[in-house]
Amino acid sequence: MSRTTLEVMRLAHGAGLPLPCYQSQGAAGLDLLAAVAADAPIALAPGARALIPTGIAIAVPAGAEGQIRPRSGLALRHGVTVLNSPGTIDADYRGEIQVILINLGADSFTIIRGMRVAQLIIAPVLHVVMRERVNLDETTRGVAGLGSTGTGEGGTGEGGTKS
């Protein structure tokens, strides 16, 4: 596992909250906490969405991006997930990290100060140079699209072959 330094700035409304951290030695994501006011929790009705502040800004290293991803426990138990998942934090963005949460569950869900609401993953990014071609190289799959490799239930998909 490689390591790099991530510069972080705590904003005034993030005072008193821990910085994002890994919850286990092998965890890929740093947990992001809600920096909502203690006396102003955010209630998400079913189908509602909200922008949740984290109280931090970061300097993603050049050649990387920050990815905001849902927490599986919130999704499973409450139907709460990150709406634009994964959200992207570009290396040149210096504003507050905020998370767009949506409640896809059947019950209202309340976000309180310090609640773990999402994960932050720092990942490498490749910049490409576009080169237009008249034809692309041939592959076994070719132009077969969605569902073309099968359902994983023993059958063949459109254009797939059964071994």
Secondary structure as the mmCIF struct_conf table of DSSP 4:
data_model
#
loop_
_struct_conf.conf_type_id
_struct_conf.id
_struct_conf.beg_label_comp_id
_struct_conf.beg_label_asym_id
_struct_conf.beg_label_seq_id
_struct_conf.end_label_comp_id
_struct_conf.end_label_asym_id
_struct_conf.end_label_seq_id
STRN STRN1 GLU A 7 ARG A 10
HELX_RH_3T_P HELX_RH_3T_P1 ALA A 12 GLY A 14
TURN_TY1_P TURN_TY1_P1 ALA A 15 GLY A 16
BEND BEND1 LEU A 17 LEU A 17
HELX_LH_PP_P HELX_LH_PP_P1 PRO A 18 PRO A 20
STRN STRN2 CYS A 21 CYS A 21
BEND BEND2 GLN A 23 SER A 24
TURN_TY1_P TURN_TY1_P2 GLN A 25 GLY A 26
BEND BEND3 ALA A 28 GLY A 29
STRN STRN3 LEU A 30 LEU A 33
TURN_TY1_P TURN_TY1_P3 ALA A 38 ASP A 39
STRN STRN4 ILE A 42 LEU A 44
TURN_TY1_P TURN_TY1_P4 PRO A 46 GLY A 47
STRN STRN5 ARG A 49 ALA A 59
HELX_LH_PP_P HELX_LH_PP_P2 VAL A 60 PRO A 61
TURN_TY1_P TURN_TY1_P5 ALA A 62 GLY A 63
STRN STRN6 ALA A 64 ARG A 69
HELX_RH_AL_P HELX_RH_AL_P1 SER A 72 HIS A 78
STRN STRN7 VAL A 80 VAL A 82
TURN_TY1_P TURN_TY1_P6 LEU A 83 ASN A 84
BEND BEND4 SER A 85 PRO A 86
STRN STRN8 GLY A 87 ILE A 89
TURN_TY1_P TURN_TY1_P7 ALA A 91 ASP A 92
BEND BEND5 GLY A 95 GLY A 95
STRN STRN9 GLU A 96 ASN A 103
BEND BEND6 GLY A 105 ASP A 107
STRN STRN10 PHE A 109 ILE A 111
TURN_TY1_P TURN_TY1_P8 ARG A 113 GLY A 114
STRN STRN11 ARG A 116 PRO A 124
BEND BEND7 VAL A 134 ASN A 135
HELX_LH_PP_P HELX_LH_PP_P3 LEU A 136 GLU A 138
BEND BEND8 THR A 140 ARG A 141
TURN_TY1_P TURN_TY1_P9 GLY A 142 VAL A 143
TURN_TY1_P TURN_TY1_P10 LEU A 146 THR A 149
BEND BEND9 GLY A 152 GLY A 155
TURN_TY1_P TURN_TY1_P11 GLU A 158 GLY A 159
#
